Amino acid sequence: QVQLVESGGGLVQLGGSLRLSCATSGSIFSNIVMGWYRQAPGKQRELVANITPGGRSNYGTSVKGRFTISRDNAKNTVYLQMNSLKPEDTAVYHCNAKVLYGPNVGDYWGQGTQVTVSS
């Protein structure tokens, strides 16, 4: 089983920054595509960004140029640096792990962390 522990959410003003972290355990980190998704009230969950074991990243249209995803393979941790935050970024942010190989193949989710951007 793969466990994900998120941290770093909170309340920030328009234009501010936050960094989210997601630490994983239970599987080989190099077998995992890591990602962040978010869900605002009344809306569907959407991809924010993901990153492959080799470091290739992909971003949702609304966050390109403002958010940066990175991973530290030595610490089994993925980060999401969020800059120039807007009220529409307000949502619960969920860490996602897609295990590609091994006995724990599948999708895993963190419990979510609230990000609130005030205007």
Secondary structure, 3 states (H helix, E strand, C coil): CCEEEEECCEEEECCCCEEEEEEEECCCHHHEEEEEEEECCCCCCEEEEEECCCCCEEECHHHCCCEEEEEECCCCEEEEEECCCCHHHCEEEEEEEEECCCCCCEEEECCCEEEEEEC
